[in-house]
Amino acid sequence: MPQYHPVSFERHGHQQWKRYSNYLFAAGDAVAPLTAPELAKAVLSLAIALVPVNDRFTVVAVQGFQPNQNLFVLPDGRWAGDYIPARYRGHPFALLDSADGQQVLCIDEAGDH
């Protein structure tokens, strides 16, 4: 389960980031949220769905038929599809909303990075 924390010099200034070598971190994701700019490419190779989140709908790529199943991640961690959602290409970083509604660069501290 991801543990996102805002990137800060005090908390992360002494650390380094090394690009991931496989997609095993995404093996349990049955869906992945998609952004508007990537939708045109994603729709060419991924099943797309709208899922309710709070009081609105979010566009997602369907990657599995059961919870905790991602059919695009092979046992050795390689990605089996033609398009990789931006959520994974940016791993372990994500832009998330802060308490005051601003988007903040965060890092998944639980991930393998």
C-alpha positions in Angstrom: 0.0 0.0 0.0 1.5 3.4 -1.0 2.5 5.8 1.8 2.7 9.2 0.1 4.4 12.1 1.9 5.1 15.6 0.6 8.7 15.9 -0.7 10.6 18.3 1.5 14.3 19.1 2.0 14.1 18.3 5.7 12.6 14.8 5.2 14.2 13.8 1.8 17.2 16.1 1.3 19.7 13.3 2.3 18.1 10.7 0.0 18.7 9.8 -3.7 16.3 8.5 -6.2 17.1 5.6 -8.6 14.6 4.8 -11.4 12.7 1.6 -10.8 13.8 -1.5 -12.8 10.4 -3.3 -13.0 6.7 -2.7 -12.5 6.1 -5.2 -9.7 5.0 -2.2 -7.5 1.9 -2.0 -9.8 1.1 -5.8 -9.8 -1.8 -5.3 -7.3 -3.5 -2.5 -9.2 -6.7 -3.6 -11.0 -7.2 -0.1 -12.2 -5.0 3.0 -12.7 -6.2 6.6 -12.8 -5.5 8.4 -16.1 -5.0 12.0 -16.8 -6.7 14.0 -19.6 -3.4 14.5 -21.6 -2.6 10.7 -21.7 -6.2 9.6 -22.5 -5.7 9.7 -26.3 -2.8 7.3 -26.2 -4.1 5.1 -23.4 -7.4 4.4 -25.2 -5.5 2.8 -28.1 -4.3 -0.1 -25.9 -6.1 -0.2 -22.6 -9.7 -0.7 -21.6 -11.0 2.6 -20.1 -13.8 3.0 -17.5 -15.3 5.6 -15.3 -15.4 4.8 -11.6 -17.1 6.8 -8.9 -14.7 8.6 -6.4 -16.5 10.6 -3.7 -18.9 12.9 -5.6 -17.5 12.6 -9.1 -16.2 10.1 -11.6 -12.6 9.3 -12.5 -11.2 7.9 -15.7 -9.2 4.7 -15.2 -7.4 2.1 -17.1 -8.8 -1.4 -16.4 -5.9 -3.7 -15.8 -7.5 -6.7 -14.1 -10.8 -8.4 -13.6 -10.4 -8.9 -9.8 -9.1 -6.8 -7.0 -5.3 -6.9 -6.6 -4.8 -8.2 -10.1 -2.9 -6.4 -12.8 -2.7 -8.5 -16.0 -0.2 -6.1 -17.6 2.6 -6.9 -15.0 4.4 -10.1 -15.9 5.8 -12.3 -13.2 9.3 -10.9 -13.9 8.0 -7.3 -13.5 8.0 -6.4 -17.2 5.0 -4.4 -18.6 3.1 -6.5 -21.1 1.1 -3.7 -22.8 1.9 -1.0 -25.4 1.0 1.9 -23.1 2.2 2.5 -19.5 -0.1 4.9 -17.5 1.7 8.0 -16.3 1.0 7.0 -12.7 3.6 4.3 -13.1 6.0 6.2 -15.3 6.4 8.7 -12.6 6.8 6.2 -9.7 7.5 6.7 -6.8 6.3 10.4 -7.3 2.7 11.7 -7.5 1.0 15.0 -7.5 -1.6 14.9 -4.7 -4.0 17.5 -3.2 -3.0 19.0 0.1 -5.5 19.9 2.9 -5.8 23.4 1.4 -6.5 22.1 -2.1 -3.1 22.8 -3.6 -1.3 20.1 -5.6 1.9 18.9 -3.9 4.7 16.7 -5.1 4.7 13.6 -3.0 6.8 10.4 -2.8 5.7 6.9 -1.9 7.9 6.1 1.0 6.7 2.5 1.2 7.6 1.7 -2.4 10.8 0.0 -3.6 12.9 2.9 -4.9 
